Amino acid sequence: MKKIACLFPGIGYTCDKPLLYYSWKLLKGLGWEILPVSYSGFPANVKGNPEKMQQCAHMALEQAEILLQDVDWSEYGDILFIGKSVGTVVCAAYAVRHGLRCRQILFTPVEATFQFAGRNTIVFHGTADPWADTQAIRESCRRLSLPLYETEGANHSLETGDVDLDISEMRKVMQTVKAFVQHP
């Protein structure tokens, strides 16, 4: 069975940053085909500006449409979308738009993501994330019955500032990712 994982980065959080980089390496080692999605041209000063965030999500979704237009999703027995920040909105909206049955891993989603999030999804959130309200994330996950993995005191990159703690937490995150992808 062919398996494909698409990586949908954030505005400044590219596929070479830890959450996406290690997910990529992990999945590649498990035999997945990896397709990184990239986008560009975002406006400045997006944080805290709902209009600019919506503009970024729209721009990224349109760029993802172009990049993914030639993918024949029917060739794959397992499709996984991994999103980070605004990429969580993009991957969830893309899946809905195309009626794809896929699993999703949402790293530090923004609140707009939950308009589109699918059932077979896991969510990672830092309780000190300035881009998303913890109570709103908890409520959305509860409402949709989505497993939520929180990192206490972590920011939008799931980092606390304590390198040892961050490395330990990254190991836990990747173990959870591995368990999720190995048990469809």
Stockholm file with secondary structure:
# STOCKHOLM 1.0

chainA/1-184         MKKIACLFPGIGYTCDKPLLYYSWKLLKGLGWEILPVSYSGFPANVKGNPEKMQQCAHMALEQAEILLQDVDWSEYGDILFIGKSVGTVVCAAYAVRHGLRCRQILFTPVEATFQFAGRNTIVFHGTADPWADTQAIRESCRRLSLPLYETEGANHSLETGDVDLDISEMRKVMQTVKAFVQHP
#=GR chainA/1-184 SS CCEEEEEECCSSCCTTSHHHHHHHHHHHHTTCEEEECCCCCCCSCCTTCHHHHHHHHHHHHHHHHHHHTTCCGGGCSEEEEEEETHHHHHHHHHHHHTTCCCEEEEESCCGGGGGTCCSSEEEEEETTCTTSCHHHHHHHHHHHTCCEEEETTCCTTSCCSCHHHHHHHHHHHHHHHHHHHHCC
#=GC SS_cons         CCEEEEEECCSSCCTTSHHHHHHHHHHHHTTCEEEECCCCCCCSCCTTCHHHHHHHHHHHHHHHHHHHTTCCGGGCSEEEEEEETHHHHHHHHHHHHTTCCCEEEEESCCGGGGGTCCSSEEEEEETTCTTSCHHHHHHHHHHHTCCEEEETTCCTTSCCSCHHHHHHHHHHHHHHHHHHHHCC
//
